[in-house]
Amino acid sequence: MIISAADITVPTAQSVRVTEDTLSVDLSDGRTISVPLAWFPRLAHATRKQRSQWRLIGRGHGIHWPLIDEDVSVEGLLAGRPSGESQESFKRWLTRRSTRSTERGKTAAQPRTRVAKARKVYR
């Protein structure tokens, strides 16, 4: 039996939406893929403003959030891969973010998950 490798074309991102708990990307082939925001801790800890300031990179093969230095690839989303950032790297990022926010007289934004919202309601 002869098996030939099929040419697989990865669709590109067309638009992006980030909610309190979901990252959704509209693709060039008409699909929309949604993944839990928890897959990308920097996005989960970002403010609404930081999440809204994204741009397509690599002709739509990736998404970049400059204010939090986060990159997400369409191929990774389709493969179901969460962020590959190490815990050490993420902790350093959180520390730098907290230090900068404190220097400006602000506190770092906390992630708003359904669990956090539920705790707030029951307190």
N, C-alpha and C positions, 0 to 999 in steps of 0.2 A: 504494500500500500504506500502510495506517495502522498506525503502531506506537505503542502506548501505554506509558508508563512504568509499570513494575510497582512496587507498593509492596514495598519490601524492608525487612524488619525484621531488625535486627542482634540476634542472641541476646545474652543477658547471661551474665556469669560466675557460676558457682555455687560453685566451689571451686578452689583453686590448690595446686600442688605444685611445689617447686623442688628439683632434685637438683644434683649437682655440675656437670652439663653441660646440663640441660634445664629449661625452664619449661613446665609443662603446666597448661592451664586447662579445667575441665569447664564446658560451656556449657548453657544452659537448653533448647536443642533436642536434647540428647542427645549431641552431638559432644564430643570432647576434642581440643583443638588443642595441639600441642607444637612448641616452637621452640628453637633452640640458645640456651643461656644467654649465649653470646658476643654475641648481638644486643643485650644490655643490660649494658654494662660495669659499671655500679654493682652490679647483682645478681651478676655474675661475681666481683667483688672483695669482696662482702659475706660476713660470717660466717654460719654456719648459723642462729644465733639471729636475726640481722638479716633473713635470708631468710624465716624462719618467721613474722615479725610483719608481716603484711599485712592490709589491709581492703579490702572492696569499696567503690567510690565511684560516684556517679552511678547509683544503683540497679542496680549490677552492670555498668555499661558500661565501668568501668575498675577497676584495681587499684592500690592505693597502699601503698608500703613506707615508713612514717614515719621509721624509723631511718637510712635512706639517701636519703630524699627522692626516691624513684623512682616514677613513674606510668607505667602501661602501659594502653592502651585495647584493648578487645576488637576494635573495628573495625580498629585497626592490626595486631593479630595476624592477623586473618582476611585482611587485604590483604597480609600478608607484609612489613610494614614494621618494620625494626629500629629501635633507638633513634635519635632525631634529634638527640641531644646532640652538640655540636661537640667536637672534640678539645681545644680550649682550655678549655672549660667542664669537661670530664671531668678534665683535668690539674689544674685549680684544686681540684676536689672531692677528688681523690686527695691533693693537698698538704695541704688542710685536715684531711682524715681522718688522714693520717700524723702531722701536727703534734699533733692531739688525742690520738692513741694514744700518741705518744711522751711527751706531758705526763703521761699517766696511768701511764707506765712499761710500756706494752705496745707491741708492733709491730703495724702494720697487717696485716690478713689478706691473704694472697696468693691469687689465683684458683687453683683446683685443676682443671686440665683433664686430659684423658686423656694429652696429651703430657707435661704436668708430672709426672703419676703415672708414666708410662713412663720418663722421665729418672731419677726417683728409684730405680726398680727397677734400672736399669742402671748406677748409680754405685757 
